[in-house]
Amino acid sequence: MVGIIFWLWYDKKEKERKAQEEREKREPKEGFRAFLKLIKRIIKAGKVIKQIIERFKYVASGIYNGAIGFGLAVANMPQAAIIAVPDMFNVTIESAKYGYRWVSCSIEKIDNLWFCFIFYIIDMFIGSIHMSIRSIFYFVDEFFGIPDYFNGNGLVATLDWLIDYIAETDDTIYNSTGYHVFNYPEVILDKCYRCKYPLNTKEVRRAKSKMFHNLTYRIPPLTDEYTRRFMMAGEDFGRVFEDM
């Protein structure tokens, strides 16, 4: 009985000794593997830290460009506004004046429509005859090549010259006598073809031309730099979130 107990105890100790030897054999390998894992984690952490530093550089660059752009905007926008606001106000005023005159003239002509209707019919009749003759002359010019024989002066060009000559002759006679020969009397022209407040688009065109000139040449130098800075800041902040 004692021998059996001793044998069982000895066998247990022998198994524990062998298990200990096996653990001692595996420990160096497992320790080396743990060391490799630690190195990999350090390398990975280093890459993450590098990315964080690079992204922080983009953040810093974005903040810097944004601050510079904001400063330039604060400095230059008032100057741009001083140039642009009066121009826009002037265009608005001239357009409103033109619109008021156009509405007033339209109402005036509507009031005189029944009196002027016959003259408008006559104008349409004369205009249709003119277009018919012009179309025929254009066809003859193109078909026979008449302008080629007269230095580009065909039947259409001759008709245009004749109309201009008649208008100039009428103006000359009116300036000398106060009467129209080839046009309606002044009473009819004032009542049916002219406005009490003439529609003058010259002031509107002049105001628009000045505004577009300033918007094209004077204002961009004041806004280009801070606009470029804001765009650079946007690009920098966008790079912070790339590949995340």
C-alpha positions, 0 to 999 in steps of 0.5 A: 500500500505504501509502495503504491502511494509512493509510486503515485507521488513519484509519478506526479512529481515526474510529470510536473518536472517534465511539464516545467522543462517544457515550459522552460523550453517554450518561454524563450520563444514566447518571449521573443514573439512578445518582443516582436509584437512589442516592436511592431506596436511601437512602429505602428504607434510611431506611424500614427504619431507621424500622421498626427504630426503631419495632420497637425501641420495641416491644421496649423497651416489652415489656421495660419492661412485662414487668419491671414485671409481674414486679416486681408479681408478686414483690411480690403473689403471696406475699400472694395465696398467703397468702390462697388456700393456706389456703382450698384446704387447708381445702376439701380437709380438709373435703371429705375429712372429708365423703367419709370420713363418706359412705364410712363411712355407706355401709358401715354401711348396706350391713351393715344392708341385710338388716335395713332392707330391709323398711323401705325397701320400705315407704318406696317403697310410701308414696312411690309412693302419695304421688306418685300422690295428688300427681299426681292433685291436681295434675291436678285443681288445673290442670284446675279452677283450684282455687288461683285460688279459694283464694288459691293454696292448692289440693289440692297445697298442702293435701297439703304442709301436711298432711305438714308438720303430721304431721311437726311433730306427731310431733316434738312428741309425741317431745319430750314422750314419747320415742316416735314416732307417725308415724315409725319408732322410734329404733332403726330410724332409727339403724340404717337412716336415720342415720349414726354420723358425720352427713353435715354439708355445712355446713362444706364449703359454708362453706369453699367459700364463703370460698374463692370469695369470696377468689378473686373479691374479695380476690385479683384486686386483687393479680393484675390489675395484673401480669396486665395488664402481662404482657398488654401486654408480650405485645402489644408483642413481638407487634407486633415481628414484624408484617408481617415 
